[in-house]
Amino acid sequence: MTTGETTFQGIAVTELAERFGTPLFVYDGEVLERTYRDLRAVLPPAVDVFYSLKANPNISVYALLRSLGAGAEVSSHAELVTALRAGAAPQDVIFLGPGKDTAELAACVEAGIHAVVCESVEELLRLDELAASAGRGRCRAMLRINPDFATKGSGLAMGGKPRQFGIDLEVLRSARAVLAGLRHVEVTGLHAYMGTRFLDHADVVHNTREILAAAERLSVELGVPLRTVDFGGGLGVPYFENEKALDTAALGVGMHEAVAPFAARHPDCRLIMELGRYLTAWAGTYVVRARYVKQSRGEWFVVADGGTNHHMAAVGVGSFVKRNFPLRHLGRPAAPAVRAYSVTGPLCTPNDVVAKKVELPEVAPGDLLGVELSGAYGPTASPGLFLGHGYPAEVLVHRGEAHLVRERDTLDDLLGKQRLVGLVPVSAVTAVSAATDLPSPTPTPTAGAAR
C-alpha cells in the first residue's frame, strides 16, 4: 500500500481499483451507518425515516439502511421490488410518482404496501378500480398535496407553485364527493414535499410545521383521517465551497418543537420524513483513473476513464456557473496542490467536465482521483449508455470487507438487447464479431419476411 493513499475502512484505494477496475463507485458502510444514526438520534421518536430509493437504488445500500430502521419510498416497479427484496416490510413502503402506470399500481395493491401516494384525482379513481378487480380488500392511499404556500432555501422547489406533482389544494377541496365515493380505496393521510437540498434547518422546520397544519385543516374539510402524514424532508449536502452543512442539532430542536403538539393531538398518526440524498451522498466516492494529462492553450487537463456519463450531477446541470464537487488526489491526498486541473471524462462533448480548474497535487497518467459526496444521484441519474461506455462497478465496503454490489457493464450487456434487421448479410456481421471478440447480434426478420 502506498504510504498516505486514501483508504476505505483500511482498504487501500489502489487495491479496490486493481480488484474491481475503474471507473468505480465506492460506498463506505460506516459512513452510511453513522449518517443515519446521527440523524435518527436528533429527530423526534414519533418521526419515521423513509429512504428515497431514487437517490441510490442499489439493493445492498438500501438493505444496510433498512437494517438500521429505514422504511422505503419508491417511485417505480423496479424500486418497489428492490425494497421488498432488500427486506422491507410492505407496511414500511410507500409509492410516489406523478405518472404511475396500471402495472405499477397493480403491483402496489398486490404487495399490500403502507400506501400509494396518489398525485391526481384521476389516479385515485384508477387505483379504486384496480383494487376492486384484485379482490384483496381495501387498498390504502395517501393524497399528495401541492400546498398554497411557498418555501425558501430549496435547491429545487417541488411544491407551492405550478408542478406536475400532487394535487393543488383548490382542486382537492372540490373533490370531497369523489373521496366519499371510493369503495375499494381507503384514504389514510396526506403527503407534501416542498423541495430538496435544504441547508438551513429553519426552512425544514418551517415546512414541517406548515404541512402538519395544512394536514389538520384538510382532514376536517375532506373528511380524511390522519393515520399517516408524510411531510417530506429534502435535507441538503454541502457540495460546493460556499455551502455549510446542515446544523442537525438545531434541526432536532426545531423538529421537536414543530412535531410535539401535532403528535399530542394525533397520537395514532404515523409521521414520515423521507430522505434520499442526505443519507447516502456522504458515503460515496467516484473513483476514476487519469489516462492523459495535457495542456491546451495554457490550461491543464486530466482526461480520466470516467466522467459525467456516470456522474451527471457533477456537470452542474441547472447551474449558471460550473461549481465543483469536492475532488481529491486519492494517491496523495495530503500532498500540497501544485496547479489547477480541469478533470474531464472520455466523452466527445465539452460538457464532460467533472471538475473545472481544481487545485490538485501533481497528476500523472495512472493516478486515481476521487469525486467525494457521490453516494447519491450517481450512475442511475446519468447517461451511462452514452458512447457505449456502460455503467461502472459499485462496491460497498462494510465491516472492513469490500463487496461488489453491482457488476460493471460488459459488451454483452450493452449489445445483447440490440436486434439487427436484415439489411446487412448476417454472415458478414458474424465474421466481424468473431474477429473483434464482440457478441454476435441476433438477426431480426425484415418486414414482410416469412416467419
Secondary structure, 3 states (H helix, E strand, C coil): CCCCCCEECCEEHHHHHHHHCCCEEEEEHHHHHHHHHHHHHHCCCCEEEEEEHHHCCCHHHHHHHHHHCCEEEECCHHHHHHHHHCCCCHHHEEECCCCCCHHHHHHHHHHCCCEEEECCHHHHHHHHHHHHHHCCCCEEEEEEEECCCCCCCCCEECCCCCCCCCEEHHHHHCCHHHHHCCCCEEEEEEECCCEECECCHHHHHHHHHHHHHHHHHHHHHHCCCCCEEEEEECECCCCCCCCCCCCHHHHHHHHHHHHHHHHHHCCCCEEEEEECHHHHHHHEEEEEEEEEEEEECCEEEEEECCCCCCCHHHHCCCCCCCCCCCEEECCCCCCCCCEEEEEECCCCCCCCEEEEEEEECCCCCCCEEEECCCCCCCHHHCCCCHHHCCCCEEEEEECCEEEEEECCCCHHHHHCCCEEECCCCHHHHHHHHHHHCCCCCEEECCCCCCC
